[in-house]
Amino acid sequence: MKLFKLLILLLSLTLLTVANEAIKHPFLWEVKKEEQVFYLFGTMHLGDPKLQMLPSALKVAIDKSDEVQTEIPMDASLQMKSATLMMRSDGKSLQEIIPKKLYQRTENYIKQINSQLNLIPFDKMKIWALSIVTSMLENQLKYPMLQAIDSEIYNYAQSNNKGVGGIETIEEQIRAMDTFSLKEQIMGLESTLDYLEQNSDFMEEMKNLYMQGDEKKMMAFIEGTMFKIEKYKKFEEKFMQVLLYDRNRLMAQRIESLLKEHPTKRYLFAFGVMHFLGEKSVAEYLKDKGYSVSRVK
């Protein structure tokens, strides 16, 4: 028993050491307008040992804040609800609604990740959810017990008696995904496989860029995955509008509402990093409203 505890301790120390050296330049911004100050932090929704320890600059920002708002509340019960909302209620199997060749292609792809897997465990999933699971599956199998940095932030804030919450609801996020028709969801799965089959290191490359903290390189990488194939262009335009631009506008509006409602409260908003980069981002909306947004060095 003592040996087991020692091994756990050594493993923990190893993970913390690696993680501490990982995020050199976090995607953290300080936002100001007159006397009001708050923070934005760009997250990555993936578990990885290198992302387990929060950067010191982020901890300082949380410690200075009164409340932390993630995209959605990170409570375990609500995350279970999210998983339920990703399931279809039509009573059909994936084989009945996905073209045969695409079904087999999807199954072949996940078998390359783990030969023991097939599509049966995912049979009742909405197709857009299957696309997400497929893209993240290798990382999830590699680090099954690790939480994404969003959860680490939420838990750290709670443990330090900070207020916590979500700028969106789970239902809103699911509703946005459900706006895609069956045909569009099938196209989304096909385009996901097209990219993953050609770029097997996609997730690792994205994580490395995230840890480097280079905004231009991150934007170039993401943009390099979109609008390259003509048949997917309209789908990808809708994808960006519904899942990024529309949500960015609403997020920025809700941030402003919170600031007006609680002018003396200091917030930290932690959303997926792409919500803060490029045109039509949350950061750009705030700048247009007269806020100064500067990267914390």
Secondary structure as GFF3:
##gff-version 3
##sequence-region A 1 297
A	DSSP	alpha_helix	2	20	.	.	.	ID=ss1
A	DSSP	beta_strand	28	33	.	.	.	ID=ss2
A	DSSP	beta_strand	36	43	.	.	.	ID=ss3
A	DSSP	three_ten_helix	49	51	.	.	.	ID=ss4
A	DSSP	alpha_helix	56	64	.	.	.	ID=ss5
A	DSSP	beta_strand	67	70	.	.	.	ID=ss6
A	DSSP	alpha_helix	76	85	.	.	.	ID=ss7
A	DSSP	alpha_helix	94	97	.	.	.	ID=ss8
A	DSSP	alpha_helix	100	113	.	.	.	ID=ss9
A	DSSP	three_ten_helix	120	122	.	.	.	ID=ss10
A	DSSP	alpha_helix	127	142	.	.	.	ID=ss11
A	DSSP	alpha_helix	149	159	.	.	.	ID=ss12
A	DSSP	beta_strand	163	166	.	.	.	ID=ss13
A	DSSP	alpha_helix	170	178	.	.	.	ID=ss14
A	DSSP	alpha_helix	182	198	.	.	.	ID=ss15
A	DSSP	alpha_helix	202	212	.	.	.	ID=ss16
A	DSSP	alpha_helix	215	223	.	.	.	ID=ss17
A	DSSP	three_ten_helix	230	232	.	.	.	ID=ss18
A	DSSP	alpha_helix	233	240	.	.	.	ID=ss19
A	DSSP	pi_helix	241	245	.	.	.	ID=ss20
A	DSSP	alpha_helix	246	261	.	.	.	ID=ss21
A	DSSP	beta_strand	267	272	.	.	.	ID=ss22
A	DSSP	three_ten_helix	273	276	.	.	.	ID=ss23
A	DSSP	alpha_helix	282	288	.	.	.	ID=ss24
A	DSSP	beta_strand	292	295	.	.	.	ID=ss25
###
